[in-house]
Amino acid sequence: MTQFWSAATKGLSPYIPGEQPRVPDLIKLNTNEHALTPSPRALKAIANESPDALRRYPDPNATSLVTAIAELEGLSPENVFVGNGSDEILAHTFQGLLTSAEELVTPDITYSFYPVWASLYGMQHHKVPLKQDFSVDVDGLCHTNGAVLLANPNAPTGMTVELSELERLISSKPERLVVIDEAYFGFGAASAVQLLGSHQNLLLTRSLSKSHALAGLRVGYALGPGDLIEGLRRIKDSFNSYPLDALAQVGAEAALRDTDWLSDASRLIIENRVFVSEKLEGLGFSVCPSQANFLFAQHPNVSGKVLFEGLRERNILVRRWDYPRIDNYLRITIGTKDQCMMLVEALSEMV
Ligand SMILES: *Cc1c(COP(=O)(O)O)cnc(C)c1O
């Protein structure tokens, strides 16, 4: 009975996540999940959690996890906020912080959830076009006045803005908030965490979904100045006291403390990324330089749509958008070495 929908509900155009089909033997390279299984230490911590920990409510402040993140990042717990995936944290960031600005500023091509939140939280959205080569137009962003939200590395291009350029953006207008979405932290890009000490208008969000192979656990975190973090807490405590369940709290902490797992796993993804990138270029594709666990590529002779469908027939699922400027591109998650070889083999039959 849509008569009970509010005007706001009627006006929404919700985000459409990548498909999660339950097809056996499907090579699933469409949602940037990690190629490996998570840290064994994280799995053990989850398995060892006591029945009592499930009988009780979890720690609403996830104190142990927050303290661990602070320690690992050289920050204090007042600078750390955790949430049910970075999507939840970004939603709280809109409601609690970004809406203090006149408008939201993002690149035109970026994570397609941003315009959905802008609309949900009633913000004007100013889009600054990426340059011809899909790099972020930092000057263009500097010249705007609204609050900036930037994925770095950007999605779906995988391309990164250098730290010195980020700093130029952050310091160009200290009175405006800059939120950097580091969902693809860990795959080679420098983090803006080292800029936090000297800037009061900077907030970072991160996710365990990509870097730590824990998309199913739903854990993300934000790093920033104490008053921004406190703003997020005020929203969280007015929304859901327990966004992270007991298993997520212990699993995430063990995963983050297993820094050897992260460096080994990231090295493997980077190796596979270089392998696929070189093979695709050999087949004539142009490939964006990526520092994420995916590649964004197009072929001069065969359309993105035809390639997408050809891969699908061969049981390989990638992601593609019918958006201006990028409708010819495929976004391909970096899988295991075997998956990468099968992908390259399939594409070589089509171009
Ligand atoms: C995957 C992704 C997210 C969401 O991550 P979760 O922590 O799983 O909610 C946020 N931003 C970008 C750019 C992403 O690609």
The ligand as an SDF file (V2000), in Angstrom:
LIG
                    3D

 15 15  0  0  0  0  0  0  0  0999 V2000
   32.5950   -1.1140   -1.0070 C   0  0  0  0  0  0  0  0  0  0  0  0
   32.5850    0.3590   -0.8040 C   0  0  0  0  0  0  0  0  0  0  0  0
   32.0350    0.9420    0.3390 C   0  0  0  0  0  0  0  0  0  0  0  0
   31.2210    0.1630    1.3410 C   0  0  0  0  0  0  0  0  0  0  0  0
   31.9250   -0.6980    2.1140 O   0  0  0  0  0  0  0  0  0  0  0  0
   31.2330   -1.4900    3.2980 P   0  0  0  0  0  0  0  0  0  0  0  0
   32.2090   -1.2830    4.4270 O   0  0  0  0  0  0  0  0  0  0  0  0
   31.1570   -2.9020    2.8540 O   0  0  0  0  0  0  0  0  0  0  0  0
   29.9050   -0.8820    3.6180 O   0  0  0  0  0  0  0  0  0  0  0  0
   32.1550    2.3000    0.5180 C   0  0  0  0  0  0  0  0  0  0  0  0
   32.7670    3.0670   -0.4030 N   0  0  0  0  0  0  0  0  0  0  0  0
   33.2800    2.5570   -1.5230 C   0  0  0  0  0  0  0  0  0  0  0  0
   33.9520    3.4570   -2.5040 C   0  0  0  0  0  0  0  0  0  0  0  0
   33.2020    1.1900   -1.7620 C   0  0  0  0  0  0  0  0  0  0  0  0
   33.6630    0.6740   -2.9090 O   0  0  0  0  0  0  0  0  0  0  0  0
  1  2  1  0
  2  3  1  0
  2 14  2  0
  3  4  1  0
  3 10  2  0
  4  5  1  0
  5  6  1  0
  6  7  2  0
  6  8  1  0
  6  9  1  0
 10 11  1  0
 11 12  2  0
 12 13  1  0
 12 14  1  0
 14 15  1  0
M  END
$$$$
